[in-house]
Amino acid sequence: MWIRAAVTKARGAPFAIERVELEACKPDEILVRVKAVGICHTDEAAQMQHLPVPLPAVLGHEGAGVVEAVGAAVTECEPGDHVVMTYASCGKCGPCVGGRPYACEKMGALNFMGVMPDGTRRLKLGGKALASFFSQSSFATHCVVKARNAVKVDDDLDFGLVAPFGCGVQTGAGIVLNCLKPPFGSSIAVFGCGTVGMCAIMAARIAGCEKIIAVGGNPRSLALAAELGATHTVNRKETDDLAAAIRKITGYGADYAIDTSGAEPMLRAGLDSLNYLGTLVMAGAGSTVTLDAGFAAKTVRGVSEGHSVPKAFIPKLLDYYRAGRFPVDRLIRYYPFEEINAAFAASHRGDAIKAVLRVED
């Protein structure tokens, strides 16, 4: 079938909306008419080739829409269902079978190597194959995805609201609720007030953290963080020693720190802000930090998709949203699909915490 898709043709090049050919879904796949798709830092990392995604490609991995067709082997959804599409996992390896799809042994290949799980490419431009992204490629009017990587959602929920749950939202909230599981009354510092950071802050409030410290450089974002659950805010542009500021707030050092930037100065500040037994989660792409004798008994750990099992965790987060405890709608700014380049620019500047494209076929 013929669709419209935003094609990334070369490193750093603007997105070009083109008429693209999409092959039909296979037995364990579904065809989705995309209604909205979030823009994530990972899309920008692929566009700029900080991730080794083959180009040209159709990016996009926070898609939401309506199921139009299902493969012969699909039983968990049917045409007309509303779904959020999320990261790809094989469903067959040890971690997947053990209920940990976020640790799938084929995670890199399925999400970043430009092919679908069966090793094929399903998109063509001018007769030439295009690479896929997250086995989804939802910067398009339609996409094909494995049914196991689509989560059914209630029909009354706005597609633009639910789309970011596929990656950024579940990652930020999952770091807190699935990975750290902070006890009631603990302290946590969150470095970065983008989607992942803001969702971590909201999740920390749900978890009952006593001190929730938002660290960022945008006064508007810091003000919103305070409204969403941060008990304290620290402007990194106005603070000479971030770790000292956090230790002053907590009295001894934070129990937990989350860095969403991947920048070594922020990672170092996060590590130094912890108490003797504190834990730092590195959630930014390409994160590296130098350890030294001051490491003490601290823990440094990575994270994959918030250690989320999407079919269970996304509905739970949506329950929190309906209950008024997880107001993710406060983060979203909408753009027409045709304004994808403007939306990316706004995200890069920090003018939009979460830019979401409205897609109309």
N, C-alpha and C positions, 0 to 999 in steps of 0.2 A: 504494500500500500504506500501511497505518497503522503508525506507529512511535512510539516515545517519544523526546522530545528535550528538552534543557534550553534554554529560550527566554529570550533577553535582550530584555526588553520596553521598557526605558527606561534612560537614562543612570544607571549606578550601582545599578540595581535588582537585587535578588537573582535568581538563576536560578530559573525555574519549570519543572519537568518536566511536559510536556504531551503529550497524544495529538495527533500531527501527521501530516499526509498527505504522502507522498513519491512523486513521479512515477517511473515506470520509467526505466531507463537507456537512452540513445540508442546508435546503432551503435558509437561509439568510446569508450563508457563501460562501467564495471563497477559492480555493486551489491555493497557490502561489508557484512557483518554485523560491526559494531564490537564488539570484545572488550575493548579498552583504549584510553585516550586521555590524553595528557599535557596538563598545564596549563602554558601559556607566558605570559610577560609580555605578549606581543602580544595574547593573549586579553583580559587585563585592560585593556590600552590601548584595545581596541575596546569593552569593556564600559563604560569610563569616558569613551568618546568622544574620547580623545586621538588616535584614528585615525577618519577620517570614514566609518565603516561604517554603512550605513543600519540603523535599528532599526524594528520588532522583527526579530531575527535569531537564527539558530542558529550559535553560534561553534564553536570546536574545529578544530584544524588539525594535530594530532599523533596521528592515529588509526591503529590497527592492527586487523586482523581477518581474516575468512575471506570469500573471494569467493563470492557466492551465485549471481550471474548475470552474463553478459557480453553486450555488444552484438554485432551481426552482423559488425562489422568488426574486432573484437578478436582478435588472434592471440598476444599475449605472455603471456596468463594464461588460466586456465579455472576453473570452479567447483571449490571445495575448496582452492585455493591460499591460502597465508597471505601477506598483504601489509602493508607500511607505506605510509601515504599521506603525501605531501609537498606542497610548494608547487606552485601551478599555473603553467604556461608554455604558450605557444601552439603551439610546435613549428614555426612557419612563418616567423617574422621572421628577420632577419639573424643576431642573436646566437644564437637557438635552432638554426638550421640550422648555424651555425658551432661548435656544441658548447658554448655558454655560456647554458644556459636560465636561470641566475640573473640574467642581464642582459636577459631577455625585454622587448621593447618594450611589452608589454601587462601587465607585472608588476603595476602598481598596480590596473588595471581588473579583472584576473582574480582577484586575491586580496582586495581590499578594497572593491570597489564593490557587493557584495551580489548579483551575478548570476553565473550559470554562463557558461562561455565562449561559448555561443551567444546570450547576452543574455537568457535566460529565468530565471525563478524556479521552482524545483521543489518548494518546501516551502510548505505551507499550514496555518494554524491557524484553525479556525472559518470556513473558506472564504476567508480573507484571506492573501495571499502573504507569506512571510517571506523575509528576505534571507539569502543564504548567505555563507560565509567561506572564503577560500582555495579556492574552488570545491570545497569538501569538507564543511564543517559536520559534524564528527565528534563533537560533544557529543550523541550520539544512538545509538540501538540499530542503526540502519542509515544508510548514506549512499551517494550516487552520486558517482563521481569519474572523470575521464578515465583511461584505462588508462596513458597516458604519465606520469601523475603518481602511479602506484602502483609500489612496488618489491617484488618477490617476495623472501621470506625463508624460511629453513629451517623446517620444521614443528616441530622440537624446541625452538625458541626461544620463550620466554615472551612473550606479547603485551604485557604490561606493561613488559617490558624494552625491546622494540624500538620501541614507540610513540614515545618522545621523539626517536628518531633522525630523524624526519621534519622536525624544525625545530631545536630548541635544541641537540641533540647535534651534528648535522652543522655547525651554524653555529659553535659554539665550536671544534670540532676543525678545521674547514675554514679558519678564520681563520689558524691556524698552518700547517697542512699544505698548503693550497691557495693562500692569499694571501701570507703572509709567507715561507714556505719558509726558515726560519732555518737558517743553516749550523751544523754541529756546533761546540759550544763557545761559542755566542753567549749573550746574556743577554736575558731578557724579564720584564717586569712586567705582572701581570694584576690590574686593578682590578675587584673584585667577585667573590664566590665563590658565585654562583648556578650554574645549569646551564651557561650559556655559558662563564663563567669557569673552572669546574672542568674542563670538557671541553678548554678551551684549555690548561690546566695539564697534563692528561694527554697531550695531543698534543705539547706542548713537550718532555715527557720522551721521547716516542717519537722526536722529531726530534733529540734529543741536545743540547738546550740545557744549558749548564753551570750557569747561575744562573737559577732560575725563582722569581720573587718574587710571592707572593700578597698582595694588599692587600684587607682587609675589616674589618668591624666586629663580627663575631660570632666569639667565641673558639672555639666548637665547629666552625664552618665552616673557620676557619683551621687548626685541628688536623687536620681531615680533608684539607684542601688539602696539608698537609705529608705525610700518608700517601699521597696520590695522586701526588705528584711535586714539589711545591714544595720548593725547597732553603732558602728563607727566607720568613718571614711578617712582615707589618707590620700592626698594628692601627691603623686610621685614627682610632679614637676616643682612642687613647693617644699619638698622634704629632703633634706640632705642624707639622712640615714633612715631608710625605710625599716630595717630590722629593729633598730632602736625604738622607733615610733611604735611598732607593734608590740615589742616587749614591754614598753611603758603601759600600753593599753591593757595587756593581759596580766602584767605583774611578774611573770616568770618566763614568758614565751608562749607562743600559740601551740595548741595540741596538734593542729593540722594546718597545712598551707597548700594551696592549689595555684599553680602557675599556668595560665592559658596563653601566654605570649610566646614562649619558646626562646625568649631573649635571655642570655646568660646573666646579665646584671639582675634581672628580676628573679631568676632561679636562685642565684646566690643570696639575694635578699630574703627570699622565701625560706631557704635552708637556715640562714642565720637567725631568722625570726622565731624559729621553733624552740620549744623547751627541750630538755635533755633526751626525752623519749619521743619527740614529735615525728610526724610523718609528712613528707613533701610529695605531692603528686605532680608529675610533669605531664601536662595536657596539651602543650603547644607543639605544633609540628616541628620536627628537627631539634627537639630539646636536648641540650647538653649542659652539664654542670661539672665543675672541677671539685673533687672531694679532697679534704685535707685533714690534718690532725684534729681540727675543731668539729669534726663530724659527730663525735661522741657516740651515743647509742641511737641516733636518729635513723629513720627509714626513708629511702628515696624509691619511689615506684612509678612505673608508667601506667597507662590506662588504654583500653581499647573500647571505643564506643560506650564508655560509661559502664562496662561490664553488664550491658543490658541484654536481656532476652526479650527482643522487641514485642513479640505477640503477648507477653505478660506485662512488661514494664510500661509500654506506651499507653495501654488502656488505664493502668493505675495512675499515671500522671494526668491523664485526661479526667479521671475522677477527681483528683486534687484540683484541677482547673475548674471543674463544675462547682466544686465546693468553695471556691473563692480563695483557695490556699496556694494556688500556683498561677498567678496572673500573667501568663506568658504573652497575652495579647498586648501588654504594655510595651513589649519590645519591638513590635512589628511595624514596618513601614512598607506600603504596597507600591508596586510599579507595574505598568503594562509590560507584557512580554517583549514588545518591540523596543522598550527602553532598558534592555538588559545591560548595555554598556554604562549607562548613567547609574543604574542600580549598583553595579560593581564599583564604580568610582565613589559613590556615596558610602558604601561599606568600607572601602579602603580608607577614606577620610575620617571615618567614625561618625558620619552624619546619620547613619542608619545602623542601629544595633543589629537588627535582623531584617534584611531586605528580602521581600518575597515578591515573586513575579506572578501576576495574574495571567494565565494562559487561556486564550480563546481560540478555538479551532475555526 
